[in-house]
Amino acid sequence: MITIIPPAGDIEIREGGEPSLDTLQSLVGGYIELVTLEEEGCEVHAICNEEGLLKGLPFNPRAEERVRGVVNTGPGAVGTWVFLDGNSLLT
């Protein structure tokens, strides 16, 4: 499953396999940064824009809530975040 969490607007959930690098870069708006999390005993890949803070992307409170305490987001999670689990994990 692919969960796309933008800073504002609707959260999008997509079914499917592993997304391509081009798709991930398009979703987050640039180079990707990948962090592996564990949620409810399952591995999850969290992907964000590697240069989000430098680009001044807007704060993303919903993504911040999901990664708080697991990922050091500095001043906070910014930009669109993509979460992958199940058959969508990157290999």
Stockholm file with secondary structure:
# STOCKHOLM 1.0

chainA/1-91         MITIIPPAGDIEIREGGEPSLDTLQSLVGGYIELVTLEEEGCEVHAICNEEGLLKGLPFNPRAEERVRGVVNTGPGAVGTWVFLDGNSLLT
#=GR chainA/1-91 SS CEEEECSSSCCEEECCSCCCHHHHHHHHTSSEEEEEEEETTEEEEEEEETTTTTTTCCBCHHHHHHHTTTSCCTTCCBSCEEEECGGGCCC
#=GC SS_cons        CEEEECSSSCCEEECCSCCCHHHHHHHHTSSEEEEEEEETTEEEEEEEETTTTTTTCCBCHHHHHHHTTTSCCTTCCBSCEEEECGGGCCC
//
